């Protein structure tokens, strides 16, 4: 997972939920959850025991062990998410569910949220989790390069202990969605743990599995029988790192692994129709936008950005870059949000209008423009190539530049005039507005600074319930549709492959797939 792929959803939805509701949004809560028969999956009640072998994408050069660091490997993030607990996690039907925070209570003005820790939460060494551990961890997280994005609107001084079992987070502005913004990012470590120990991966976590061994990105984790959420069903999970999705799929076909996580559309097509293989398809899983810098440069002119949006063939991109495993999008991030604005006119390809807009803007068609991609997600590189071809039809000459992830995030992300992005979550409009488009956002990908948009965002999150915020949220999406630096052409389905003996795989979109504590193996 990159520093961006973070998850979340509304505050009062989880208020008052106790430890008994802890697993409401975890793997198995979806329509094909634990105990149900998936495609070619096991039937009957869940069974205990066994070792689940999971393949996940990653590169040895990008390995990180720090839960508060930049995880560009999915394999690293899976290991971290199984070992450490955040305050909140993705859920269903509500999009946020309790985890280490058993409940949360917003103040009347929605500026303060009090998070009460789950009863019985302990680190793997047996030490109880205290408010001091949580507050220290959140302050450490806030001090990282991505800390402002992971704790949006919360300054270091706004993190405080409240007794031994609660922490209070104070936001710069009313924000009903703060618990949503903390999902699967606020991992808790023991207070005062040295950085050297964290980077070595020798820190006890609080999660459903305990790290037993680690070698060059591959890990074995064993069941935490004393986990406060209830002992997992599996004895152990072995995570194996793969650099290529097709190689990972082949490992599943030959019996080397039981699950190929986020394997992508091409590998999914090779699996379709195979006996004994489940194809788990999760709609609205990942956003693959083109980012056009609005702060300066050749795409700062709104008419140029509109021209590019009208020049792409969205249907062709979904059919070719995603092999049909996705849906056409409409330039607003958060398509899985129940209040996503489906009444905005769907943009379709209009080459004449695109050329007219470029002419009116005085766009330099003689110049060549780099389109940078790091091929971080399945279909991302293919989409860049197709977009470059499509843009040439309106006289925009684009050269695709491929970079490794380290170079991309050091030199391109947040800086370049034109690049591809990848977000492995898409269930909240306000998540993206606050993290990637607000003027002070730590992950402001297009360099947007729009005071009217900022005000619209703060109005939207100042309402405590969905019905009250409907109008403000609709206006926020209209502004994003018209003004932002995003060209969101399509949404990629999440695709996991599994053998027939695997039950209870998560069906949540995005990084909800790392919640494997209720997954099980048939004998």
N, C-alpha and C positions, 0 to 999 in steps of 0.2 A: 504494500500500500504506500502511496506517496503521501507527502505531508498534507495533501488536500483531501484525501478520500475519507472524510469524517462523516459521522452519522448523527441523527437527532429528531425531537418533536414536542409538543406543548407542555407547559408547566402544570397547569391544574389538572390535566388529564391523569397525571400520576399521583396527585396529592391524596394522601390518605391511604395509599396502597401499602400494605404491610408485607412482611416476608413471605406470607402465604401466597401472595400474588407475584412473587419474584420472577417466576419463569413464564409468565403469561405471554411474553413476546419472543421466547427463545425458540430454537429449532424444534419443530414438531408442532408449532401452534398454527401452522398454515393449513390449507385444505388437504394437503397430503402429509400431515405431520406424523409423529411417532405413533406406531400402532396401526396406521392406515396402509393400504396397499398402493404403492406408487406403480408407475409403468415397469413391469417386470420385477417389482420389489417384493419383499416378503409379506406374508399375511400373518394374522394372529397378533397376540399381545407382544409388546417389546420384551426382549430377552436380555439378560445381563451377561457380562463377560466378553472376552475376546479383545483382540488388538486391531484397531482400524488403521489401515495404511493409506495415508492421504498424500497425493501429489499436489504441489503448488509451485507457481512460477517464481523465478528469482534468478539472480546472477551472483556468483561468488564475490565479485568485486564490489557489490553493493550491500553486502551483509551488514546489519546493525542489530545490536542486542538491547539498545536503550529504548524503553517504552515511550519516552518523551522525545525521542529523536525522529529523524526523517526516515520512515520505512518505505523504501522504494521496491522492496521485494514482498510479494504476497506471502511467500513462505515465512519470512520474518514476522509479518503481522499476524499470521495464523498462530504461530508459536506464542507470541506475546499475548494475544487475546485469550488463549486458553490458559495461560499462566497467571496473568494479572487481571484484576477486575477494575472496570471503570465505575463511575457513579451510576450511569444509565446506559441502556442498550436499545437497539431498535426493537419495536414491538408490533403486535397485531392483535386486535384491530386498531388500537391506538398506536401511533408511530413511535412512541417512547415507552419504555418499561423500566421498572426499578432493577437495580443490580446491587452494587455495594451500598447505594442509598436506597433504603427500603421505602422511603416516602420523602416528599418535599412539600414545603408550605410557603407559598409566595406571600409577601406583604401586600397590603391593600393597594399600594401604588406600584406594585410589580417591579420595584427596584431591588428588593432583597428576597433571596430564596434561602430557606433553611432546609438543609439536607440532613435527614436523620439516618444514621448508619444501621445496617441490618444487624439484628441480634445474632450473636454467635459468630460473627465474622472474625476469622483468624488468619494470620499468615501461615505459610506452610511449615514454619518452624514452631508453631504452636502459640506464638505471641498474639494477643488480641489486637485487633485494628482499632486505633483510637482516632479521635478528631485531630490530634496533633500530627499523626501520620498523614492524614488526608490533607490537612492544610499545608503541611510542608511539601507534599507531592504536588499540589496545585500551584504553589508558589514557584517550585522548581520548573514545572511545565510552563508557567507564564513567562519565565525568564529565557526560554528557548527561542530560536528564530521564528518558529511558527506559533509561539505561545499566545500572541494577540489574537490569532485566528481561532485557536482552540478554546480560548476563554474570551470570546468577543465582548467588549464593553466592560470587562472586569479587570481592574488594575490590581497589582500586587497587594496594595493596601486594602483592597476590597475583599480579601480572603481572611476569614477569622474563625477561630474555634468557638464553639458554643457548648461549654461543658465538655464531657469526655466522649459523647456519642453523636455530635452534630457539628456541622460547619455552616457558616453563613457566607454567601456570595452576594456582594453588592455591586450592581451594575451602574454604569454611567447614565443610563436611561431606562425607563420602564420596558421590560422585556419578558413577556409571558412565555417566550420560546426558549428561555435559557436552558432548561433541562434537555430539550431537544438538541441543542448545540453542543452538549457535553457527551453525547452518545459515543461509546467506543473510542474515546480519546483521553479521558481523565483517569489514566491508570495510576493506581496507588501503590507506593513503595514504603518500606519502613523509614521512619524519620531519620534524617541525617546520614543516609547511606552514601558512602563516598562514590564519586563518579567512576573511579577505577573499577569498583565492584559491579556497578551497573553496566558498564561497558563490557565487562567480562561475562555478564549473564549469570552471576553467582548470587543473585538477590532473591529471597523468598517472596513469592507472590501470594495472592489470596484466592486464585481462580480454581475452577473445577478440576484442573489437572496440574500436576507438579512436574517440573522439568527433571528428568532422570539423567539424560545424557545429550550431548550436543557435539556435532562434528561438521564443520564447514557448511552450515546452513541446513543440515539434516538433524532431526531431533527425535527423541523418544520421551513422551510424557506419560505419567502414570496417574491413575485415578486418585483424586483427593477425597477419600471416603468421609472426611469430616467437613466437607464444603457446606457452608451455611445454607446453600440453595438446595441441598439434597445430593447425595452421592450420585455421580454419573453412572450410567449403565455399563459403559466400556471399561475394561481393565486398563487399557492404554491406547494412546494414539501415537503413531509414528509418522512424522512429517518428512517428506522427501522433496528436495528442491530440483526443479527442472527448468532448463533455459528455453525450452521450445514446447508449445502446446501440443503439437502432433506427437512428439516423443513421449509426452506425458500420457496422451490418449493410447499410444501403442503399449505403454507399460501397463495400462489398465486392461487392454485386450489380451495381453499375455499373462495376466495374473500376478504381476509384480506389485500392484497397488489396488486398493478397493475403491478409491474415489479420485477422480481427476477434477480438481477445483478450478472453476472459471476457465474452462478449456477453450472456449470460443467457438464461433460458428463453423469454421472449416472442419475442425476435429469433430464437431457434433454431427456434421453431415456424414463423416466416415463411420460414425457409430449408429446412425439411424438404421433400424431394422435388424441389428445384430442381436442374436439370442443372448439372453442373460445380461444385457447392458441397459441400465436406466439412463434416459436422457432427461435431466431435470432442467426445465426451462423456466426462468424467472423474468417475466416482463418488466419493463421500466427499470432495468437494473443499472445501466451505466449511461452517462451522458458523454458524447464525443463531440464537443463543439469546436468550431474554428474561432480563435480569438483574434479580433482586430483591435489594435491599440487605438483608443479614443483620445489619449492625452496629447499626442503629437504624432508627426509622421504622416505617411500617405493615406492612412485610413481614418484620420481624425475628422475628416469631412463627413457628416451624416449621410449625404447623398451617395458617397462612395460605398459606405457600409451597406446601405439599402440596395445598391446595385449588385453587390456581391451576393446578398441574400436572394436576389431575384435571378441571379445567373446560374445558381447550382440546381441540379436535378436531384431532388431529394429521394424520389422513388428509385432512381437508378443507384444512388449511393447505398440505400438500404438493401436493394437486391444484390448489388455486387460486393460492396465492402463488408457487408454483414451476412452475405449469403442468404438473405431473407429472414435472418434471426433478429428482427428488430422492427421498429415502427417509425414512420415519418414524424418529425418534430417541427416545432413552429417558433424557434428562437427564444423560448422562455424556458428557463431551467426549473425543474421541479414538477415534471409531468405526472408523477405519481401522487401528487398532493390532491386530496379530495376537493380542494378549492382551486385547482388549476383552471385557468381561464380558457375553456374550450370554445368560447364564443368569439375569440379573436379570429379574424379572417386568416385562414390557412394560406401561407405564402406558397405560390406555385411558380414554376419557372416562366419568366417573361423576358426574353432576350432583348426585344425592342425597347422595353421600358428600362432595362438595365443599361443599355447603350446610351439612351437619352439622359439618364441620371449622370453617367460618367462624363458625357459632353458638358452638361450644365455645371458640373463641379470642376471642369478643367483638368480632369485627371490625365496624368502623363502616361499614355499608352506606349510610348517608346521605351520607357524604363522597364527593368526586370526586377521582380520582387521575390525575395526568398520566403518560402513557406516551410517553417521548421517543424519537424515531427520527431518524436523519440520512439515511436512504435511501442508505447507502453502497454497498450491494450489491444486485444485481437480486433482487427479491422481498422485500426487508427492509421497505420501507414498506407494501407490500400485506399482509404478515404482521401488522404492527402494527395495521392497521385491522381485520383479521379477528379477531385476538386480543381487541381491545376489544369487538367485537360478541359474541364467544363468552362473555367474562367477564360481560357484563351479564345473561346467563341465570342466573347464581348470585348476582346482586345486587352485583357489583363494578363500580362506575361509573368507567370509564376514558376519558379524553380524550386522543386522539393529538396530540402536539405535534411538528411537523417542524422540524428545525434544519439549518442548513448545517454542514458538517463542522468549520469553524473554531470556531463557537459550541459545537457539541456537545462537542468535545474540550477546550475551555477551561472550560466551565461544567457539563457534564452527566456525562461519562464519569468513572467512579470515585466519583461524588458522589451522583447522583440515586437516589431510592428505586426507580424502575422505568424501564428503558430497554432498547432493543434493542442487540445487539452483533453484530459480524461478525468471524469469524476465517477467513482464507483458507488454512487448513491443518487437518488433523484426523487425522494418522496416529500420534499418540502420546498416551497417557493421561498419562504423567508430564510431558510438555511443558506441558500445561494445568495440572496440579496444581501444578507448581513456579512457573509464571509468573503464574497468575491466582487461585489459591486458598490458597497457603501464606501464613501470617500476614505475613511480611516481603516478599512479592512486590511488585515495583514496579508491577504491573498487576493488582492485587487488585480486580477489578471489582465485587464485591459487599461489600467490606469484611469479608471473612471472617477471623476470628481463632479458630481451633479447634486447641488444642494437640494433641489426639488425632489430628486430620487431619495436622498438621505432622509428627508422629512417624511416622505411617503412610507419608507421602511419603518421608521420609528413610530409612525401612526399605526401601522399594521400590527406591530408586536406589542403595542400598548393595550390591546384588547385582550381580556382574559379568556374569551371563548370564540369558537369559529363563527357563530352566527353574527356576533357583534363586529367582527373584523372583516366580513365579506366584502363590503364596499371598498375599504382601504386596500385590501389585498388585490381586488380587481384593478384598482388604479395603479398599484405598484407593478403589476404584470403588464399593463398597457404601456407604462413608461419603459419597462425593460424591452418590450417588443419593438418600440419605436426608437429607443436611444442607445441601448447598450452596445458593447463591443462584441457580443456573441452572435455567431451564426450557428445555431443548433439545428442541424439538418436531420438528425435521427437519434433514436434511443436504441441502444443495443440490449438484447435479451441477455441475461446471465445464463450460462449453460454449464452445468456440472454433469459429469458422467460418473456412474457408480455401477458396481456389480449387483447382481440380483439379490445378494444376501444382506445389503445395507438398507436399514430402515430408519425412519425418523430424520432424514436429512432436512436442514432448514429450507423453507420455501420463500423466505423473505428476500426481497431484492437487495442489491448492494452488499455491503459487508456484513449483513445479517447472516451470511453463509458461514462465518467463522464460529457461530454459536453451535458447537457440536456436542454440548453436554447431554443432550437427550437423543443423540444418534445411537443406534444399536446394530448388532450383527446377529443374523439368524444362524442357528447351529448348522 
